Amino acid sequence: MKNSNKEILENTMDGTPVQFLHGTDSISIILQSQLSGLHIGDKKTVYLEKAHSAADDDYTFEVFIEHIRPALTEEVILGYPFPSNGDDCDEHCSCYNAPNTIG
């Protein structure tokens, strides 16, 4: 994430991927609308502009869609994603049994 001065405020590319539940208020609706329709492997710059949000500055995010999976019923009820199963997950796990598009 960069601010309007192009200063890097946060870089998660070498860390744990950011997860969110699409269609909830877990992230800004403005950001969600820019992520709709992306597929695994897509890269996109998304914008959160001060004039159109509650943000205190203009921000840009470089997004790389690495993984998409359907939400579990419990996640939909609670409104947030559960951590992935990581090493415990295999080809039969729901985290690998997902469609390759958002929304």
Phi and psi in radians as a Rosetta constraint file:
Dihedral C 1 N 2 CA 2 C 2 CIRCULARHARMONIC -2.125 0.35
Dihedral N 2 CA 2 C 2 N 3 CIRCULARHARMONIC 2.614 0.35
Dihedral C 2 N 3 CA 3 C 3 CIRCULARHARMONIC -1.600 0.35
Dihedral N 3 CA 3 C 3 N 4 CIRCULARHARMONIC -3.036 0.35
Dihedral C 3 N 4 CA 4 C 4 CIRCULARHARMONIC -1.157 0.35
Dihedral N 4 CA 4 C 4 N 5 CIRCULARHARMONIC -0.332 0.35
Dihedral C 4 N 5 CA 5 C 5 CIRCULARHARMONIC -1.571 0.35
Dihedral N 5 CA 5 C 5 N 6 CIRCULARHARMONIC 0.138 0.35
Dihedral C 5 N 6 CA 6 C 6 CIRCULARHARMONIC 1.174 0.35
Dihedral N 6 CA 6 C 6 N 7 CIRCULARHARMONIC 0.335 0.35
Dihedral C 6 N 7 CA 7 C 7 CIRCULARHARMONIC -1.405 0.35
Dihedral N 7 CA 7 C 7 N 8 CIRCULARHARMONIC 2.332 0.35
Dihedral C 7 N 8 CA 8 C 8 CIRCULARHARMONIC -1.327 0.35
Dihedral N 8 CA 8 C 8 N 9 CIRCULARHARMONIC 2.072 0.35
Dihedral C 8 N 9 CA 9 C 9 CIRCULARHARMONIC -1.678 0.35
Dihedral N 9 CA 9 C 9 N 10 CIRCULARHARMONIC -0.519 0.35
Dihedral C 9 N 10 CA 10 C 10 CIRCULARHARMONIC -2.705 0.35
Dihedral N 10 CA 10 C 10 N 11 CIRCULARHARMONIC 2.403 0.35
Dihedral C 10 N 11 CA 11 C 11 CIRCULARHARMONIC -2.363 0.35
Dihedral N 11 CA 11 C 11 N 12 CIRCULARHARMONIC 1.962 0.35
Dihedral C 11 N 12 CA 12 C 12 CIRCULARHARMONIC -1.900 0.35
Dihedral N 12 CA 12 C 12 N 13 CIRCULARHARMONIC 0.170 0.35
Dihedral C 12 N 13 CA 13 C 13 CIRCULARHARMONIC -1.089 0.35
Dihedral N 13 CA 13 C 13 N 14 CIRCULARHARMONIC -0.519 0.35
Dihedral C 13 N 14 CA 14 C 14 CIRCULARHARMONIC -1.741 0.35
Dihedral N 14 CA 14 C 14 N 15 CIRCULARHARMONIC 0.079 0.35
Dihedral C 14 N 15 CA 15 C 15 CIRCULARHARMONIC -1.957 0.35
Dihedral N 15 CA 15 C 15 N 16 CIRCULARHARMONIC -2.789 0.35
Dihedral C 15 N 16 CA 16 C 16 CIRCULARHARMONIC -1.191 0.35
Dihedral N 16 CA 16 C 16 N 17 CIRCULARHARMONIC 2.294 0.35
Dihedral C 16 N 17 CA 17 C 17 CIRCULARHARMONIC -1.043 0.35
Dihedral N 17 CA 17 C 17 N 18 CIRCULARHARMONIC 2.553 0.35
Dihedral C 17 N 18 CA 18 C 18 CIRCULARHARMONIC -1.319 0.35
Dihedral N 18 CA 18 C 18 N 19 CIRCULARHARMONIC 2.327 0.35
Dihedral C 18 N 19 CA 19 C 19 CIRCULARHARMONIC -2.075 0.35
Dihedral N 19 CA 19 C 19 N 20 CIRCULARHARMONIC 2.546 0.35
Dihedral C 19 N 20 CA 20 C 20 CIRCULARHARMONIC -2.635 0.35
Dihedral N 20 CA 20 C 20 N 21 CIRCULARHARMONIC 2.811 0.35
Dihedral C 20 N 21 CA 21 C 21 CIRCULARHARMONIC -1.750 0.35
Dihedral N 21 CA 21 C 21 N 22 CIRCULARHARMONIC 1.871 0.35
Dihedral C 21 N 22 CA 22 C 22 CIRCULARHARMONIC -1.107 0.35
Dihedral N 22 CA 22 C 22 N 23 CIRCULARHARMONIC 2.353 0.35
Dihedral C 22 N 23 CA 23 C 23 CIRCULARHARMONIC 1.674 0.35
Dihedral N 23 CA 23 C 23 N 24 CIRCULARHARMONIC 0.059 0.35
Dihedral C 23 N 24 CA 24 C 24 CIRCULARHARMONIC -2.037 0.35
Dihedral N 24 CA 24 C 24 N 25 CIRCULARHARMONIC 3.140 0.35
Dihedral C 24 N 25 CA 25 C 25 CIRCULARHARMONIC -1.618 0.35
Dihedral N 25 CA 25 C 25 N 26 CIRCULARHARMONIC 0.441 0.35
Dihedral C 25 N 26 CA 26 C 26 CIRCULARHARMONIC -1.236 0.35
Dihedral N 26 CA 26 C 26 N 27 CIRCULARHARMONIC -0.416 0.35
Dihedral C 26 N 27 CA 27 C 27 CIRCULARHARMONIC -2.386 0.35
Dihedral N 27 CA 27 C 27 N 28 CIRCULARHARMONIC 2.869 0.35
Dihedral C 27 N 28 CA 28 C 28 CIRCULARHARMONIC -0.948 0.35
Dihedral N 28 CA 28 C 28 N 29 CIRCULARHARMONIC 2.399 0.35
Dihedral C 28 N 29 CA 29 C 29 CIRCULARHARMONIC -1.058 0.35
Dihedral N 29 CA 29 C 29 N 30 CIRCULARHARMONIC -0.533 0.35
Dihedral C 29 N 30 CA 30 C 30 CIRCULARHARMONIC -1.123 0.35
Dihedral N 30 CA 30 C 30 N 31 CIRCULARHARMONIC -0.760 0.35
Dihedral C 30 N 31 CA 31 C 31 CIRCULARHARMONIC -1.182 0.35
Dihedral N 31 CA 31 C 31 N 32 CIRCULARHARMONIC -0.758 0.35
Dihedral C 31 N 32 CA 32 C 32 CIRCULARHARMONIC -1.022 0.35
Dihedral N 32 CA 32 C 32 N 33 CIRCULARHARMONIC -0.722 0.35
Dihedral C 32 N 33 CA 33 C 33 CIRCULARHARMONIC -1.111 0.35
Dihedral N 33 CA 33 C 33 N 34 CIRCULARHARMONIC -0.558 0.35
Dihedral C 33 N 34 CA 34 C 34 CIRCULARHARMONIC -1.343 0.35
Dihedral N 34 CA 34 C 34 N 35 CIRCULARHARMONIC -0.318 0.35
Dihedral C 34 N 35 CA 35 C 35 CIRCULARHARMONIC -1.644 0.35
Dihedral N 35 CA 35 C 35 N 36 CIRCULARHARMONIC -0.281 0.35
Dihedral C 35 N 36 CA 36 C 36 CIRCULARHARMONIC -1.039 0.35
Dihedral N 36 CA 36 C 36 N 37 CIRCULARHARMONIC 2.371 0.35
Dihedral C 36 N 37 CA 37 C 37 CIRCULARHARMONIC 1.504 0.35
Dihedral N 37 CA 37 C 37 N 38 CIRCULARHARMONIC -0.090 0.35
Dihedral C 37 N 38 CA 38 C 38 CIRCULARHARMONIC -1.286 0.35
Dihedral N 38 CA 38 C 38 N 39 CIRCULARHARMONIC 2.670 0.35
Dihedral C 38 N 39 CA 39 C 39 CIRCULARHARMONIC -2.059 0.35
Dihedral N 39 CA 39 C 39 N 40 CIRCULARHARMONIC 2.863 0.35
Dihedral C 39 N 40 CA 40 C 40 CIRCULARHARMONIC -0.969 0.35
Dihedral N 40 CA 40 C 40 N 41 CIRCULARHARMONIC 2.304 0.35
Dihedral C 40 N 41 CA 41 C 41 CIRCULARHARMONIC 1.653 0.35
Dihedral N 41 CA 41 C 41 N 42 CIRCULARHARMONIC -0.227 0.35
Dihedral C 41 N 42 CA 42 C 42 CIRCULARHARMONIC -1.247 0.35
Dihedral N 42 CA 42 C 42 N 43 CIRCULARHARMONIC 2.561 0.35
Dihedral C 42 N 43 CA 43 C 43 CIRCULARHARMONIC -2.169 0.35
Dihedral N 43 CA 43 C 43 N 44 CIRCULARHARMONIC 2.478 0.35
Dihedral C 43 N 44 CA 44 C 44 CIRCULARHARMONIC -2.750 0.35
Dihedral N 44 CA 44 C 44 N 45 CIRCULARHARMONIC 2.560 0.35
Dihedral C 44 N 45 CA 45 C 45 CIRCULARHARMONIC -1.654 0.35
Dihedral N 45 CA 45 C 45 N 46 CIRCULARHARMONIC 2.196 0.35
Dihedral C 45 N 46 CA 46 C 46 CIRCULARHARMONIC -1.986 0.35
Dihedral N 46 CA 46 C 46 N 47 CIRCULARHARMONIC 2.696 0.35
Dihedral C 46 N 47 CA 47 C 47 CIRCULARHARMONIC -2.170 0.35
Dihedral N 47 CA 47 C 47 N 48 CIRCULARHARMONIC 2.441 0.35
Dihedral C 47 N 48 CA 48 C 48 CIRCULARHARMONIC -2.185 0.35
Dihedral N 48 CA 48 C 48 N 49 CIRCULARHARMONIC 1.779 0.35
Dihedral C 48 N 49 CA 49 C 49 CIRCULARHARMONIC -1.636 0.35
Dihedral N 49 CA 49 C 49 N 50 CIRCULARHARMONIC 2.400 0.35
Dihedral C 49 N 50 CA 50 C 50 CIRCULARHARMONIC -0.957 0.35
Dihedral N 50 CA 50 C 50 N 51 CIRCULARHARMONIC -0.706 0.35
Dihedral C 50 N 51 CA 51 C 51 CIRCULARHARMONIC -1.155 0.35
Dihedral N 51 CA 51 C 51 N 52 CIRCULARHARMONIC -0.388 0.35
Dihedral C 51 N 52 CA 52 C 52 CIRCULARHARMONIC -2.049 0.35
Dihedral N 52 CA 52 C 52 N 53 CIRCULARHARMONIC 0.334 0.35
Dihedral C 52 N 53 CA 53 C 53 CIRCULARHARMONIC -2.730 0.35
Dihedral N 53 CA 53 C 53 N 54 CIRCULARHARMONIC -3.078 0.35
Dihedral C 53 N 54 CA 54 C 54 CIRCULARHARMONIC -1.561 0.35
Dihedral N 54 CA 54 C 54 N 55 CIRCULARHARMONIC 0.116 0.35
Dihedral C 54 N 55 CA 55 C 55 CIRCULARHARMONIC -1.172 0.35
Dihedral N 55 CA 55 C 55 N 56 CIRCULARHARMONIC 2.671 0.35
Dihedral C 55 N 56 CA 56 C 56 CIRCULARHARMONIC -1.637 0.35
Dihedral N 56 CA 56 C 56 N 57 CIRCULARHARMONIC 0.036 0.35
Dihedral C 56 N 57 CA 57 C 57 CIRCULARHARMONIC -2.777 0.35
Dihedral N 57 CA 57 C 57 N 58 CIRCULARHARMONIC 3.054 0.35
Dihedral C 57 N 58 CA 58 C 58 CIRCULARHARMONIC -1.566 0.35
Dihedral N 58 CA 58 C 58 N 59 CIRCULARHARMONIC 2.301 0.35
Dihedral C 58 N 59 CA 59 C 59 CIRCULARHARMONIC -2.188 0.35
Dihedral N 59 CA 59 C 59 N 60 CIRCULARHARMONIC 2.594 0.35
Dihedral C 59 N 60 CA 60 C 60 CIRCULARHARMONIC -2.176 0.35
Dihedral N 60 CA 60 C 60 N 61 CIRCULARHARMONIC 2.568 0.35
Dihedral C 60 N 61 CA 61 C 61 CIRCULARHARMONIC -2.271 0.35
Dihedral N 61 CA 61 C 61 N 62 CIRCULARHARMONIC 2.253 0.35
Dihedral C 61 N 62 CA 62 C 62 CIRCULARHARMONIC -1.571 0.35
Dihedral N 62 CA 62 C 62 N 63 CIRCULARHARMONIC 2.098 0.35
Dihedral C 62 N 63 CA 63 C 63 CIRCULARHARMONIC -2.018 0.35
Dihedral N 63 CA 63 C 63 N 64 CIRCULARHARMONIC 2.331 0.35
Dihedral C 63 N 64 CA 64 C 64 CIRCULARHARMONIC -2.168 0.35
Dihedral N 64 CA 64 C 64 N 65 CIRCULARHARMONIC 2.088 0.35
Dihedral C 64 N 65 CA 65 C 65 CIRCULARHARMONIC -1.469 0.35
Dihedral N 65 CA 65 C 65 N 66 CIRCULARHARMONIC 1.862 0.35
Dihedral C 65 N 66 CA 66 C 66 CIRCULARHARMONIC -1.665 0.35
Dihedral N 66 CA 66 C 66 N 67 CIRCULARHARMONIC -0.584 0.35
Dihedral C 66 N 67 CA 67 C 67 CIRCULARHARMONIC -2.707 0.35
Dihedral N 67 CA 67 C 67 N 68 CIRCULARHARMONIC 2.468 0.35
Dihedral C 67 N 68 CA 68 C 68 CIRCULARHARMONIC -2.401 0.35
Dihedral N 68 CA 68 C 68 N 69 CIRCULARHARMONIC 2.409 0.35
Dihedral C 68 N 69 CA 69 C 69 CIRCULARHARMONIC -2.525 0.35
Dihedral N 69 CA 69 C 69 N 70 CIRCULARHARMONIC 2.739 0.35
Dihedral C 69 N 70 CA 70 C 70 CIRCULARHARMONIC -1.208 0.35
Dihedral N 70 CA 70 C 70 N 71 CIRCULARHARMONIC 2.576 0.35
Dihedral C 70 N 71 CA 71 C 71 CIRCULARHARMONIC -1.260 0.35
Dihedral N 71 CA 71 C 71 N 72 CIRCULARHARMONIC 2.506 0.35
Dihedral C 71 N 72 CA 72 C 72 CIRCULARHARMONIC -1.318 0.35
Dihedral N 72 CA 72 C 72 N 73 CIRCULARHARMONIC 2.676 0.35
Dihedral C 72 N 73 CA 73 C 73 CIRCULARHARMONIC -0.934 0.35
Dihedral N 73 CA 73 C 73 N 74 CIRCULARHARMONIC -0.750 0.35
Dihedral C 73 N 74 CA 74 C 74 CIRCULARHARMONIC -1.092 0.35
Dihedral N 74 CA 74 C 74 N 75 CIRCULARHARMONIC -0.649 0.35
Dihedral C 74 N 75 CA 75 C 75 CIRCULARHARMONIC -1.159 0.35
Dihedral N 75 CA 75 C 75 N 76 CIRCULARHARMONIC -0.708 0.35
Dihedral C 75 N 76 CA 76 C 76 CIRCULARHARMONIC -1.110 0.35
Dihedral N 76 CA 76 C 76 N 77 CIRCULARHARMONIC -0.753 0.35
Dihedral C 76 N 77 CA 77 C 77 CIRCULARHARMONIC -1.106 0.35
Dihedral N 77 CA 77 C 77 N 78 CIRCULARHARMONIC -0.799 0.35
Dihedral C 77 N 78 CA 78 C 78 CIRCULARHARMONIC -1.404 0.35
Dihedral N 78 CA 78 C 78 N 79 CIRCULARHARMONIC -0.429 0.35
Dihedral C 78 N 79 CA 79 C 79 CIRCULARHARMONIC 1.545 0.35
Dihedral N 79 CA 79 C 79 N 80 CIRCULARHARMONIC 0.231 0.35
Dihedral C 79 N 80 CA 80 C 80 CIRCULARHARMONIC -2.613 0.35
Dihedral N 80 CA 80 C 80 N 81 CIRCULARHARMONIC 2.704 0.35
Dihedral C 80 N 81 CA 81 C 81 CIRCULARHARMONIC -1.363 0.35
Dihedral N 81 CA 81 C 81 N 82 CIRCULARHARMONIC 2.596 0.35
Dihedral C 81 N 82 CA 82 C 82 CIRCULARHARMONIC -1.500 0.35
Dihedral N 82 CA 82 C 82 N 83 CIRCULARHARMONIC 2.683 0.35
Dihedral C 82 N 83 CA 83 C 83 CIRCULARHARMONIC -1.028 0.35
Dihedral N 83 CA 83 C 83 N 84 CIRCULARHARMONIC 2.588 0.35
Dihedral C 83 N 84 CA 84 C 84 CIRCULARHARMONIC -1.193 0.35
Dihedral N 84 CA 84 C 84 N 85 CIRCULARHARMONIC 2.826 0.35
Dihedral C 84 N 85 CA 85 C 85 CIRCULARHARMONIC -1.323 0.35
Dihedral N 85 CA 85 C 85 N 86 CIRCULARHARMONIC -0.166 0.35
Dihedral C 85 N 86 CA 86 C 86 CIRCULARHARMONIC 1.006 0.35
Dihedral N 86 CA 86 C 86 N 87 CIRCULARHARMONIC -2.210 0.35
Dihedral C 86 N 87 CA 87 C 87 CIRCULARHARMONIC -1.170 0.35
Dihedral N 87 CA 87 C 87 N 88 CIRCULARHARMONIC -0.343 0.35
Dihedral C 87 N 88 CA 88 C 88 CIRCULARHARMONIC -1.354 0.35
Dihedral N 88 CA 88 C 88 N 89 CIRCULARHARMONIC -0.136 0.35
Dihedral C 88 N 89 CA 89 C 89 CIRCULARHARMONIC -1.595 0.35
Dihedral N 89 CA 89 C 89 N 90 CIRCULARHARMONIC 2.452 0.35
Dihedral C 89 N 90 CA 90 C 90 CIRCULARHARMONIC -2.338 0.35
Dihedral N 90 CA 90 C 90 N 91 CIRCULARHARMONIC -2.956 0.35
Dihedral C 90 N 91 CA 91 C 91 CIRCULARHARMONIC -1.112 0.35
Dihedral N 91 CA 91 C 91 N 92 CIRCULARHARMONIC -0.251 0.35
Dihedral C 91 N 92 CA 92 C 92 CIRCULARHARMONIC -1.670 0.35
Dihedral N 92 CA 92 C 92 N 93 CIRCULARHARMONIC -0.085 0.35
Dihedral C 92 N 93 CA 93 C 93 CIRCULARHARMONIC -1.388 0.35
Dihedral N 93 CA 93 C 93 N 94 CIRCULARHARMONIC 2.589 0.35
Dihedral C 93 N 94 CA 94 C 94 CIRCULARHARMONIC -1.097 0.35
Dihedral N 94 CA 94 C 94 N 95 CIRCULARHARMONIC -0.423 0.35
Dihedral C 94 N 95 CA 95 C 95 CIRCULARHARMONIC -1.253 0.35
Dihedral N 95 CA 95 C 95 N 96 CIRCULARHARMONIC -0.275 0.35
Dihedral C 95 N 96 CA 96 C 96 CIRCULARHARMONIC -1.888 0.35
Dihedral N 96 CA 96 C 96 N 97 CIRCULARHARMONIC 0.002 0.35
Dihedral C 96 N 97 CA 97 C 97 CIRCULARHARMONIC -1.913 0.35
Dihedral N 97 CA 97 C 97 N 98 CIRCULARHARMONIC 0.789 0.35
Dihedral C 97 N 98 CA 98 C 98 CIRCULARHARMONIC -1.967 0.35
Dihedral N 98 CA 98 C 98 N 99 CIRCULARHARMONIC 2.665 0.35
Dihedral C 98 N 99 CA 99 C 99 CIRCULARHARMONIC -1.161 0.35
Dihedral N 99 CA 99 C 99 N 100 CIRCULARHARMONIC 2.824 0.35
Dihedral C 99 N 100 CA 100 C 100 CIRCULARHARMONIC -1.824 0.35
Dihedral N 100 CA 100 C 100 N 101 CIRCULARHARMONIC 0.671 0.35
Dihedral C 100 N 101 CA 101 C 101 CIRCULARHARMONIC -2.613 0.35
Dihedral N 101 CA 101 C 101 N 102 CIRCULARHARMONIC 2.659 0.35
Dihedral C 101 N 102 CA 102 C 102 CIRCULARHARMONIC -1.688 0.35
Dihedral N 102 CA 102 C 102 N 103 CIRCULARHARMONIC 2.426 0.35
